[in-house]
Amino acid sequence: MKKLIVLVITLLVGILSIFGMTFEELYEQNLEKSSSYMQAELNLRSAQLEMNKIDNFFVPYLGISVDTIETTIDPSGTGITVGGLVFDFKEEEEGYIKSYVISLDVNFLEVWGAKVGASFPFTLNTDEWTIDTPQATEIAISLSRDLTIIDRAERLKTESSYYDALSRYYMAQTNELITTIEDIFTRHYNEEMIQTYQDEIEILNQQYNLSTDEDEKEGLEKQILTAQKNLETLRASNAPLEYFEYTDDLYLQTKDTVERIINENQNYPTNVEERLDLKSLQLQEEASEIESNFWFIPYLPFNTISVSMNPFFEEGENLIDNLSISVGFQLAILDKGERKLASDTMKTNVSALTYDESIIETENAIRNLETTRKTLNYDVKIKQIDLENAMEDYDRNKELNDQGYITKEELKLSEISLRRAQLASEKVENDILTNELRIMQQYYVDIWGDIN
C-alpha cells in the first residue's frame, strides 16, 4: 500500500511538472504586467508612424467634413442657413424645413512633408435623396507649408526620437527578461536554503530535548534561535517572489536558456557609440547644429505659405487666373521673452553636452559590471574552497558515524552544511550568468530576438 501511495504521488508530481509554467510563459506574463514595457511599446509604435511619414513619398489621409445645412424660407419670409448637423426634423407643412444638404470634403495630406489637399464638395440633398456633383469651380488642389520648420533638422529629430523609443523599448524588454531570470534563480536559492534551516531546527530541537547538560542545552538553544532568525529572514525575502509557481523544472529550464543565450553571443561588438540611445543623441546633436544656423526663425513674421489652384480652366483662363497664394503673417510686437528664449534654445547645443555625459555614464556602467565580473570570479574560487572543505568534513563525519563516534543527527548537520556550501557556490555561478546578461544589455545585444 505504501509503495502504491508513493507511486501515485510521483506520477502526480510528474504530471504537474509537465503542465507547469515555462520560463517563456512567466516572462510573457511579467511583460504584460509591466507598465514601463507597455509604455515603451506604445512610444515605439508612435515613433514608427512618424518615421513612416518622412520615409514614404506619399502618406494618404482621408477626411470627411460636414459643411453647411440649408433650410427653406420660414413663414416670416426670412431665409435660414444653419451650420452643422440638424436632427430636429419638422413637418413640411409647417414651412420651416423643406430639405437640407450635407457637403462632404475629401482631403489627402503629407507629400514630402508638405500638406497637399484636394477638395471635392459633393452635395447630399435629403429632400429628394439625390447627390449633386461639384461644379468645376468648386474643386481645388491646395498646398501648404510651415516656414518655421527646417526640413533636414526635423528629419534628424524624427530619426532621433525613433532610436530613442527603440532604445527604451529594448531596455524595458531586456530588464524584464533579466529580472525574471534573477527572480527564478533567487527563488531556487531561497527555497533550498529555507529547507536546510527547517531541517536544522528539527535536528537541533531533537538534540535539545535529549540533552541533560545545561551548558550544552544553552548552546543548542542559541543555535536554534539563530537558525529561526535566518529562516524568518529568508521567508521574508522569498515572499515577493511567490507571485509565480516554482518548480525545479522551471529553474533548470531557465538556467539552460541563459547558458544558451550567452553561448550564442560570444563575439558581439563592444563599440558603445553604436548603442541605440547614443545614436539617438548623435542625431539630435546634428539637428541642433543645423538649427543653430537658423536662430532668427522665431523672429520671422511669416510662418506659413499656402497655394490653392483650380485644375479646370475655362476658355481664356490660364494657370495664373486659377492660382491663389496666401502667406501667414504673425508679428509679435511685444512678448515676455518667448521668441528670445526660442532663439537661444536653437543656438545652444545642449545635445552635445548630453551626448558627452551619456558616453561617460555608459562607460562607468560597463566598468562597474566588468568589476563585478572580476569579483564574482574570485567568489567562485572562494566558494569552491568552502565547498571542498564542507565535502571533506562530511566524508570524515560519515566515517566517524559509521564507526559510532558521532550521532546520526550530527552527521545530518554536516550534510546540511555541505548542502549550503553547494547552494552558495551555485548562487555565485548564477550571479555570473545574470551579470553577463547585464553586460550584453549595455551593448544592446539581441539576447531575446525581439529588437527592431
Residue pairs with C-beta under 8 A, 6 or more apart in sequence:
16 247
17 247
17 248
17 249
20 245
20 247
20 249
20 250
21 29
21 244
21 245
21 247
21 250
22 250
22 253
23 180
23 184
23 250
23 253
23 254
23 257
26 180
26 184
26 244
26 250
27 176
27 177
27 180
29 244
30 176
30 179
30 180
31 37
31 173
31 176
34 172
34 176
36 172
36 175
37 169
37 172
37 173
37 176
39 172
40 165
40 168
40 169
40 171
40 172
40 173
41 169
41 172
43 165
43 168
43 169
44 165
44 166
44 168
44 169
44 452
46 165
47 158
47 161
47 162
47 164
47 165
47 166
48 162
50 158
50 161
50 162
51 158
51 159
51 162
52 59
53 59
53 110
53 113
53 158
54 113
54 154
54 155
54 158
54 159
57 111
57 112
58 110
58 111
59 109
59 110
59 111
60 108
60 109
60 110
61 107
61 108
61 109
61 110
62 106
62 107
62 108
63 105
63 106
63 107
64 104
64 105
64 106
65 103
65 104
65 105
66 84
66 85
66 102
66 103
66 104
67 102
67 103
67 104
67 105
67 121
68 81
68 82
68 83
68 101
68 103
69 81
69 82
69 83
69 84
69 85
69 86
69 100
69 101
69 102
70 81
70 99
70 100
70 101
71 79
71 80
71 81
71 82
71 96
71 97
71 98
71 100
72 80
72 95
72 96
72 97
72 98
72 99
73 79
73 80
73 95
74 80
74 95
74 96
75 95
75 96
80 96
82 100
85 102
86 97
86 100
89 97
90 96
90 97
92 98
98 127
99 125
99 126
99 127
99 128
100 126
100 127
101 123
101 124
101 125
101 126
101 132
102 123
102 124
102 126
103 121
103 122
103 123
104 120
104 121
104 122
104 124
105 119
105 120
105 121
106 118
106 119
106 120
107 117
107 118
107 119
108 116
108 117
108 118
109 115
109 116
109 117
110 116
113 149
113 151
113 154
114 143
114 144
114 145
115 143
115 144
115 145
116 141
116 142
116 143
117 141
117 142
117 143
117 144
118 139
118 140
118 141
118 142
119 138
119 139
119 140
119 141
119 142
120 134
120 139
121 134
121 138
121 139
122 131
122 132
122 133
122 134
123 131
123 132
123 134
124 130
124 131
125 131
125 132
136 310
136 312
136 314
137 310
137 312
139 310
139 311
139 312
140 308
140 309
140 310
141 308
141 309
141 310
141 311
142 306
142 307
142 308
142 309
143 306
143 307
143 308
144 304
144 305
144 306
144 307
145 304
145 305
145 306
146 303
146 304
147 300
147 302
147 303
147 304
147 305
147 328
148 297
148 298
148 300
148 303
150 290
150 291
150 294
150 297
152 287
152 290
153 287
153 288
153 290
153 291
153 294
154 287
156 283
156 284
156 286
156 287
156 290
157 283
157 284
157 287
159 283
160 280
160 281
160 283
160 284
160 287
161 280
162 280
163 276
163 277
163 279
163 280
163 283
164 276
164 277
164 280
166 276
166 451
166 452
167 275
167 276
167 277
167 280
167 444
169 451
169 452
170 276
170 444
170 451
171 441
173 448
173 450
173 451
174 437
174 441
174 447
174 448
175 441
177 437
177 447
177 448
178 434
178 437
178 438
178 441
181 254
181 257
181 258
181 433
181 434
181 437
182 434
183 241
183 244
184 246
184 250
184 251
184 254
185 251
185 254
185 255
185 427
185 430
185 433
185 434
186 237
186 241
187 238
187 241
187 242
187 244
187 246
187 251
188 246
188 248
188 251
189 423
189 426
189 427
189 430
190 234
190 237
190 238
190 241
191 238
191 246
192 419
192 423
193 234
193 420
193 423
194 231
194 234
194 235
194 238
196 416
196 419
196 420
196 423
197 227
197 228
197 230
197 231
197 234
198 231
199 412
199 416
200 227
200 413
200 416
201 224
201 227
201 228
201 231
203 409
203 412
203 413
203 416
204 220
204 223
204 224
204 227
205 224
206 409
207 220
207 409
208 217
208 220
208 221
208 224
211 217
211 220
255 430
255 433
258 433
258 434
258 437
259 433
261 437
261 447
261 448
262 433
262 436
262 437
262 440
265 440
265 445
265 447
268 440
268 443
268 445
269 443
270 443
272 278
272 359
272 362
272 363
272 366
272 442
272 443
273 279
273 282
273 359
274 443
274 444
275 362
275 442
275 443
275 444
276 444
277 358
278 355
278 358
278 359
278 362
281 351
281 354
281 355
281 358
282 355
284 351
284 354
284 355
285 349
285 351
285 352
285 355
287 351
288 346
288 349
288 350
288 351
288 352
289 349
291 346
292 346
292 347
292 348
292 349
294 346
295 343
295 344
295 346
295 347
296 343
297 343
297 346
298 338
298 339
298 340
298 342
298 343
298 346
299 339
299 343
301 329
301 330
301 331
302 327
302 328
302 329
303 328
303 329
303 330
304 327
304 328
305 325
305 326
305 327
305 328
306 325
306 326
306 327
306 328
307 323
307 324
307 325
308 323
308 324
308 325
308 326
309 319
309 322
309 323
309 324
310 322
311 322
312 322
313 319
313 321
313 322
332 338
332 339
362 442
365 442
366 439
366 442
369 435
369 438
369 439
369 442
370 439
372 435
373 432
373 435
373 436
373 439
376 428
376 431
376 432
376 435
377 432
379 428
379 431
380 425
380 428
380 429
380 432
383 421
383 424
383 425
383 428
384 425
386 421
386 424
386 425
387 418
387 421
387 422
387 424
387 425
389 421
390 417
390 418
390 420
390 421
390 422
391 418
391 421
393 414
393 417
393 418
394 414
394 415
394 417
394 418
397 406
397 410
397 411
397 414
398 411
398 414
400 406
400 411
401 407
401 408
401 410
401 411
437 447
440 447
441 447
444 451
